[in-house]
Amino acid sequence: MTALDTRPETPVRIRKPALTVRSIVRHPATPAFIGMLVVWLSIGAIAGRGLIDTISAGIIIATFLVIVGIGQLFVITVGNGGIDLSVSYVMTLSAFLACQIMAGQDSNIVLGLVVGVVAGVVAGGVSAFLIEFIGMPPLVGTLAVGFGLQTITLIYSGSVVGVASPALSDFTTMQIGPIPVFGVVGVVVAVLFAVILKRTPYGRRIEAVGQKPVAAGFGGTRPSLIRASAYVLSGGMAGLAGVFLAAYSGGASLGLGTSYQLASIAVVVLGGSLIAGGRGIVSGLWAGAVLLTLLTTLANITRLSSGWQFIIQGALIVLVLALSRNPIARR
């Protein structure tokens, strides 16, 4: 434009990257979705039938793992070596507390759920205090809280007998045709937290603190408070998962949450999130949860021992990490 040209400049439009086959293939969550499909089809090929029933049952069971895994994802994404090793103990204690309050009465559902979640929030708050304000490493702090909760549960469970509400139990197994209602709830919860993580200021702070805590601090964020909030969220989600799992399984038991401690970490890794923090992928976590659940089903069908199941799960995690490597992950 010359000095005599008074026409307004045309604004430059910044185009967002188009969704292409290449971008889908290179997405960190893609291996989890492919693995989920392969294992599901393998179950159908071996069993010879029941593909719809298998995926329906798998989604129901995977939803418990999705709920507790979302909290674990936020802790891992916020960085600082964060991993919550208290989730299994939180699930068990919350299950006992909620079942005592519900006592088999539908009128006590809301109160039982609230108490279970609040117990988890308090446990997460204690972990946050030990890690962010006392200075304990995350593994040590959360494990110490977990052992404390385990002791409380052992004492408490000896004198408490309670069962979940029948309506809540029915809700966890309800289906509309082949569609599990509880599985739909799991999808909705995953979408909600994906929006929180990727579309809200809080979620952006979670990832920013996980990537560059010092830079995030210069931007007005208090990394210690953001990290603390992730542990509180993790405790609350573990408490909620514990209450639902107790309702599904018929009541609370001392070993109720045991398998979820490492599984909640595995689904975060399988879903393509960075174990070092800074990138969380909720959709991948959902796929990883279904994949891990279907993998257990496949192992049971083929009558593999528990030892071989752990070996396969470990090999799968290594394979997914290798397949999901990309320029962003290597930075």
C-alpha positions, 0 to 999 in steps of 0.5 A: 500500500502506497502513501496515497492509498487510504484503503483499510488493510485487510485483516489477517486471518489465522487459520487453525490446523485442520483435522487431518488423517496425519494429525489423528494418527500422530495424536498421543491418544490414538494408540489407546483407541487402536489397542482398545479396538484390537483387544475388543475384536480379539475377544470376539474372535476367541469367544466367538460371540458377545461383542456387544455384551463384552463392550457394554460390561467393559465400559461399566467396569472401566467407568470406575477407573475413569473417575478415579483416573481423572483425579490421578491425571490432574495430579500427574499433569500438574508436574513436580513428580506428582503421583497420588498413591492414596487413591485406593485407600481413599476409595475403600474408606469412602465406601465404608462411610457411604455404605454405613450412612446409606444403610440400604435406604434409597433416601440416604443416597445423596448424603452417602455420596456427599460424605464419601466425596468429602472424606476424599477431599479431606484426605487430598487436602492432607496430602496437599499440606504434607507435599506443598507446605511441609515439603514431603515428596509426593510419593511419600506424602500420599503413601503416608496418608494412604497408610493412615487411611488404611489404619482408620479403615481397619479399625472402623470396618470392624464395628460397621455393617452397611450396604449401599442403596438399592437404587444406587446399585441398580443405577450402576448396572442399568442398561437401555438396550445395549447401552450402559447408563453408568457408562454414559455417565462416565463419558459425560464426566470425561467430557466435562473434565476435558473441557475443564482442563483444556478450555478453562483458566484453571485447566490452563494453569494446571498444564502451565504449572506442569510445563514451566512452574517458574514461568507460570509463577511470573504469570500470576499463578501460584504453583503451590496452590494449583498443585494442592488443588490437584490433590484435593480433586484427586481425593474427591474423585477417588471417594466418588469412585469408591462409593459407586464401586461399593454400590456395584459390588454389593457393599464395601470390603477391605480390598475394594480399591486395591487394584486401582492404585496402579491401574489409575496411573497406568490409564494416564500413561496409556492415554498419552498424557505425559508422566512428567507433567504438562500435558493431560489427555482425558479422552485418551484416559477413557480409552486407556481405561476401557483398553485395560478392562478389556485386556483383563477380560481377554486374559480371563477368557484365555485363562492366563495367570495373574502374573502373565496379566501383569507382564502383558499390561507392563509390555502394553504400557511400554508399547503405547509409550513408544508408539505415542512418541512425537516431536511435542513429547520429546521437547 
